[in-house]
Amino acid sequence: MKINTKIKNRRERTLDHLNRIQGQIETLKRYIADDADCMGIAMLVTSIAKSFDALRSKTLEGSIVHQILNGGEGLSKEQKEKLSQVINLYKK
């Protein structure tokens, strides 16, 4: 797969992720406007926070791969595994 195709696919996945977050926020607005149960609101806020955290991690990974490592081309399997380990540490 060409780098441009990878970048395009990553952007599409990011936009899909943002659309899901936007839907969650719209639902949260409705919950609050409708005076929904506090536990439901708290659970939705937690879900939104986790969605943002996942987006933040994916963005960091994309920045490292595309801005610093020139798309990751030429990285050995071991180097890719080390990168994955660093990203997983960031997610914790």
mmCIF file of the C-alpha atoms, coordinates in Angstrom:
data_MODEL
# 
_entry.id   MODEL 
# 
loop_
_atom_site.group_PDB 
_atom_site.id 
_atom_site.type_symbol 
_atom_site.label_atom_id 
_atom_site.label_alt_id 
_atom_site.label_comp_id 
_atom_site.label_asym_id 
_atom_site.label_entity_id 
_atom_site.label_seq_id 
_atom_site.pdbx_PDB_ins_code 
_atom_site.Cartn_x 
_atom_site.Cartn_y 
_atom_site.Cartn_z 
_atom_site.occupancy 
_atom_site.B_iso_or_equiv 
_atom_site.pdbx_formal_charge 
_atom_site.auth_seq_id 
_atom_site.auth_comp_id 
_atom_site.auth_asym_id 
_atom_site.auth_atom_id 
_atom_site.pdbx_PDB_model_num 
ATOM 1  C CA . MET A 1 1  ? 0.000   0.000  0.000  1.00 0.00 ? 1  MET A CA 1 
ATOM 2  C CA . LYS A 1 2  ? 1.372   3.420  -0.908 1.00 0.00 ? 2  LYS A CA 1 
ATOM 3  C CA . ILE A 1 3  ? 2.011   5.994  1.789  1.00 0.00 ? 3  ILE A CA 1 
ATOM 4  C CA . ASN A 1 4  ? -0.585  8.350  0.295  1.00 0.00 ? 4  ASN A CA 1 
ATOM 5  C CA . THR A 1 5  ? -3.189  5.589  0.477  1.00 0.00 ? 5  THR A CA 1 
ATOM 6  C CA . LYS A 1 6  ? -2.228  4.890  4.086  1.00 0.00 ? 6  LYS A CA 1 
ATOM 7  C CA . ILE A 1 7  ? -2.529  8.580  4.951  1.00 0.00 ? 7  ILE A CA 1 
ATOM 8  C CA . LYS A 1 8  ? -5.899  8.821  3.198  1.00 0.00 ? 8  LYS A CA 1 
ATOM 9  C CA . ASN A 1 9  ? -7.177  5.746  5.051  1.00 0.00 ? 9  ASN A CA 1 
ATOM 10 C CA . ARG A 1 10 ? -5.930  7.114  8.378  1.00 0.00 ? 10 ARG A CA 1 
ATOM 11 C CA . ARG A 1 11 ? -7.667  10.432 7.712  1.00 0.00 ? 11 ARG A CA 1 
ATOM 12 C CA . GLU A 1 12 ? -10.935 8.669  6.860  1.00 0.00 ? 12 GLU A CA 1 
ATOM 13 C CA . ARG A 1 13 ? -10.733 6.610  10.070 1.00 0.00 ? 13 ARG A CA 1 
ATOM 14 C CA . THR A 1 14 ? -9.982  9.782  12.045 1.00 0.00 ? 14 THR A CA 1 
ATOM 15 C CA . LEU A 1 15 ? -12.982 11.564 10.551 1.00 0.00 ? 15 LEU A CA 1 
ATOM 16 C CA . ASP A 1 16 ? -15.180 8.540  11.345 1.00 0.00 ? 16 ASP A CA 1 
ATOM 17 C CA . HIS A 1 17 ? -13.867 8.615  14.917 1.00 0.00 ? 17 HIS A CA 1 
ATOM 18 C CA . LEU A 1 18 ? -14.630 12.344 15.192 1.00 0.00 ? 18 LEU A CA 1 
ATOM 19 C CA . ASN A 1 19 ? -18.142 11.766 13.873 1.00 0.00 ? 19 ASN A CA 1 
ATOM 20 C CA . ARG A 1 20 ? -18.710 9.136  16.578 1.00 0.00 ? 20 ARG A CA 1 
ATOM 21 C CA . ILE A 1 21 ? -17.465 11.564 19.240 1.00 0.00 ? 21 ILE A CA 1 
ATOM 22 C CA . GLN A 1 22 ? -19.727 14.273 17.833 1.00 0.00 ? 22 GLN A CA 1 
ATOM 23 C CA . GLY A 1 23 ? -22.675 11.883 18.065 1.00 0.00 ? 23 GLY A CA 1 
ATOM 24 C CA . GLN A 1 24 ? -21.775 11.095 21.661 1.00 0.00 ? 24 GLN A CA 1 
ATOM 25 C CA . ILE A 1 25 ? -21.633 14.809 22.497 1.00 0.00 ? 25 ILE A CA 1 
ATOM 26 C CA . GLU A 1 26 ? -25.024 15.409 20.864 1.00 0.00 ? 26 GLU A CA 1 
ATOM 27 C CA . THR A 1 27 ? -26.435 12.553 22.930 1.00 0.00 ? 27 THR A CA 1 
ATOM 28 C CA . LEU A 1 28 ? -24.893 14.072 26.061 1.00 0.00 ? 28 LEU A CA 1 
ATOM 29 C CA . LYS A 1 29 ? -26.586 17.400 25.290 1.00 0.00 ? 29 LYS A CA 1 
ATOM 30 C CA . ARG A 1 30 ? -29.935 15.618 24.979 1.00 0.00 ? 30 ARG A CA 1 
ATOM 31 C CA . TYR A 1 31 ? -29.357 13.740 28.244 1.00 0.00 ? 31 TYR A CA 1 
ATOM 32 C CA . ILE A 1 32 ? -28.659 16.982 30.073 1.00 0.00 ? 32 ILE A CA 1 
ATOM 33 C CA . ALA A 1 33 ? -31.543 18.874 28.445 1.00 0.00 ? 33 ALA A CA 1 
ATOM 34 C CA . ASP A 1 34 ? -33.925 16.020 29.274 1.00 0.00 ? 34 ASP A CA 1 
ATOM 35 C CA . ASP A 1 35 ? -32.700 15.846 32.878 1.00 0.00 ? 35 ASP A CA 1 
ATOM 36 C CA . ALA A 1 36 ? -31.546 12.246 32.403 1.00 0.00 ? 36 ALA A CA 1 
ATOM 37 C CA . ASP A 1 37 ? -30.277 10.032 35.189 1.00 0.00 ? 37 ASP A CA 1 
ATOM 38 C CA . CYS A 1 38 ? -26.909 11.189 36.580 1.00 0.00 ? 38 CYS A CA 1 
ATOM 39 C CA . MET A 1 39 ? -25.407 7.705  36.225 1.00 0.00 ? 39 MET A CA 1 
ATOM 40 C CA . GLY A 1 40 ? -26.260 7.622  32.522 1.00 0.00 ? 40 GLY A CA 1 
ATOM 41 C CA . ILE A 1 41 ? -24.692 11.041 32.053 1.00 0.00 ? 41 ILE A CA 1 
ATOM 42 C CA . ALA A 1 42 ? -21.570 9.998  33.974 1.00 0.00 ? 42 ALA A CA 1 
ATOM 43 C CA . MET A 1 43 ? -21.224 6.826  31.907 1.00 0.00 ? 43 MET A CA 1 
ATOM 44 C CA . LEU A 1 44 ? -21.560 8.773  28.659 1.00 0.00 ? 44 LEU A CA 1 
ATOM 45 C CA . VAL A 1 45 ? -19.000 11.377 29.777 1.00 0.00 ? 45 VAL A CA 1 
ATOM 46 C CA . THR A 1 46 ? -16.578 8.549  30.579 1.00 0.00 ? 46 THR A CA 1 
ATOM 47 C CA . SER A 1 47 ? -17.192 7.036  27.166 1.00 0.00 ? 47 SER A CA 1 
ATOM 48 C CA . ILE A 1 48 ? -16.521 10.384 25.463 1.00 0.00 ? 48 ILE A CA 1 
ATOM 49 C CA . ALA A 1 49 ? -13.307 10.838 27.454 1.00 0.00 ? 49 ALA A CA 1 
ATOM 50 C CA . LYS A 1 50 ? -12.094 7.380  26.401 1.00 0.00 ? 50 LYS A CA 1 
ATOM 51 C CA . SER A 1 51 ? -12.942 8.148  22.779 1.00 0.00 ? 51 SER A CA 1 
ATOM 52 C CA . PHE A 1 52 ? -10.861 11.332 22.949 1.00 0.00 ? 52 PHE A CA 1 
ATOM 53 C CA . ASP A 1 53 ? -7.997  9.420  24.567 1.00 0.00 ? 53 ASP A CA 1 
ATOM 54 C CA . ALA A 1 54 ? -8.063  6.863  21.752 1.00 0.00 ? 54 ALA A CA 1 
ATOM 55 C CA . LEU A 1 55 ? -8.063  9.655  19.163 1.00 0.00 ? 55 LEU A CA 1 
ATOM 56 C CA . ARG A 1 56 ? -5.155  11.348 20.938 1.00 0.00 ? 56 ARG A CA 1 
ATOM 57 C CA . SER A 1 57 ? -3.138  8.106  20.874 1.00 0.00 ? 57 SER A CA 1 
ATOM 58 C CA . LYS A 1 58 ? -3.872  7.493  17.205 1.00 0.00 ? 58 LYS A CA 1 
ATOM 59 C CA . THR A 1 59 ? -2.869  11.067 16.388 1.00 0.00 ? 59 THR A CA 1 
ATOM 60 C CA . LEU A 1 60 ? 0.422   10.711 18.248 1.00 0.00 ? 60 LEU A CA 1 
ATOM 61 C CA . GLU A 1 61 ? 1.162   7.429  16.488 1.00 0.00 ? 61 GLU A CA 1 
ATOM 62 C CA . GLY A 1 62 ? 0.378   8.971  13.095 1.00 0.00 ? 62 GLY A CA 1 
ATOM 63 C CA . SER A 1 63 ? 2.604   11.949 13.834 1.00 0.00 ? 63 SER A CA 1 
ATOM 64 C CA . ILE A 1 64 ? 5.512   9.734  14.825 1.00 0.00 ? 64 ILE A CA 1 
ATOM 65 C CA . VAL A 1 65 ? 5.143   7.430  11.845 1.00 0.00 ? 65 VAL A CA 1 
ATOM 66 C CA . HIS A 1 66 ? 4.555   10.063 9.178  1.00 0.00 ? 66 HIS A CA 1 
ATOM 67 C CA . GLN A 1 67 ? 6.405   13.127 10.447 1.00 0.00 ? 67 GLN A CA 1 
ATOM 68 C CA . ILE A 1 68 ? 9.424   11.550 12.116 1.00 0.00 ? 68 ILE A CA 1 
ATOM 69 C CA . LEU A 1 69 ? 9.773   8.109  10.518 1.00 0.00 ? 69 LEU A CA 1 
ATOM 70 C CA . ASN A 1 70 ? 8.836   9.039  6.934  1.00 0.00 ? 70 ASN A CA 1 
ATOM 71 C CA . GLY A 1 71 ? 5.781   6.817  6.840  1.00 0.00 ? 71 GLY A CA 1 
ATOM 72 C CA . GLY A 1 72 ? 7.453   3.890  8.580  1.00 0.00 ? 72 GLY A CA 1 
ATOM 73 C CA . GLU A 1 73 ? 8.875   2.563  5.344  1.00 0.00 ? 73 GLU A CA 1 
ATOM 74 C CA . GLY A 1 74 ? 12.105  0.708  5.910  1.00 0.00 ? 74 GLY A CA 1 
ATOM 75 C CA . LEU A 1 75 ? 11.488  0.005  9.579  1.00 0.00 ? 75 LEU A CA 1 
ATOM 76 C CA . SER A 1 76 ? 12.362  -3.486 10.676 1.00 0.00 ? 76 SER A CA 1 
ATOM 77 C CA . LYS A 1 77 ? 9.817   -5.703 12.399 1.00 0.00 ? 77 LYS A CA 1 
ATOM 78 C CA . GLU A 1 78 ? 11.689  -5.135 15.659 1.00 0.00 ? 78 GLU A CA 1 
ATOM 79 C CA . GLN A 1 79 ? 11.571  -1.351 15.254 1.00 0.00 ? 79 GLN A CA 1 
ATOM 80 C CA . LYS A 1 80 ? 7.843   -1.468 14.515 1.00 0.00 ? 80 LYS A CA 1 
ATOM 81 C CA . GLU A 1 81 ? 7.330   -3.567 17.651 1.00 0.00 ? 81 GLU A CA 1 
ATOM 82 C CA . LYS A 1 82 ? 9.287   -1.054 19.749 1.00 0.00 ? 82 LYS A CA 1 
ATOM 83 C CA . LEU A 1 83 ? 7.192   1.782  18.329 1.00 0.00 ? 83 LEU A CA 1 
ATOM 84 C CA . SER A 1 84 ? 4.053   -0.151 19.217 1.00 0.00 ? 84 SER A CA 1 
ATOM 85 C CA . GLN A 1 85 ? 5.336   -0.611 22.773 1.00 0.00 ? 85 GLN A CA 1 
ATOM 86 C CA . VAL A 1 86 ? 5.983   3.135  23.139 1.00 0.00 ? 86 VAL A CA 1 
ATOM 87 C CA . ILE A 1 87 ? 2.495   3.966  21.857 1.00 0.00 ? 87 ILE A CA 1 
ATOM 88 C CA . ASN A 1 88 ? 0.953   1.407  24.226 1.00 0.00 ? 88 ASN A CA 1 
ATOM 89 C CA . LEU A 1 89 ? 2.787   3.019  27.163 1.00 0.00 ? 89 LEU A CA 1 
ATOM 90 C CA . TYR A 1 90 ? 1.339   6.368  26.153 1.00 0.00 ? 90 TYR A CA 1 
ATOM 91 C CA . LYS A 1 91 ? -2.158  4.883  26.145 1.00 0.00 ? 91 LYS A CA 1 
ATOM 92 C CA . LYS A 1 92 ? -1.941  3.824  29.817 1.00 0.00 ? 92 LYS A CA 1 
# 
